[in-house]
Amino acid sequence: MAIVGAIQDGIKGDFSTLAVKSVLDLIIIALMTSSLGKGCAFATIPIFIFEGLITLLARLISPLMTELAIAYLSLVGSILIFCVGVNLVWGKKFRVANMLPTVLLAVLAAYLPLNW
C-alpha cells in the first residue's frame, strides 16, 4: 500500500490509499507503543520519508505515464494488496515482497505495441 499509494498520489493526486494505510499504521503503532514503549512512535519518520520520496519521484515521471500505465499499476497494486490480505487471513501463502517487481513490469507492459 505504501508503494502503490504513494505512486497514485504522485501521478494522479489521489491519496486515498495512503489515507487508509495511515489509519492502519496508526492502529498498529498505538498497539506497539502500548506494549513496547513510546519509541515505536518514531517508526513514523522513516515511513514518512519513504512514502514522500516515492511520491516526489512519481511526480517527476507523471508526464511520461499514460492512462493505460496507471490502470495497469493500479491493477497490480490491488492484486498485491489482496495477496497481503490472504496472507493475514490464511497464513503465509504468497511471498508479496517477491512480487514487487511486477509493479515495474506492469508499467512497462503498458508501453508495449500490443492491442489487447
ABEGO torsion letter per residue (X at the ends): XAAAAAAAAAAAGBAAAAAAAAAAAAAAAAAAAAAAEAAAAAAAAAAAAAAAAAAAAAAAAAAABBAAAAAAAAAAAAAAAAAAAAAAAAEBABBAAAAAAAAAAAAAAAABBBBX
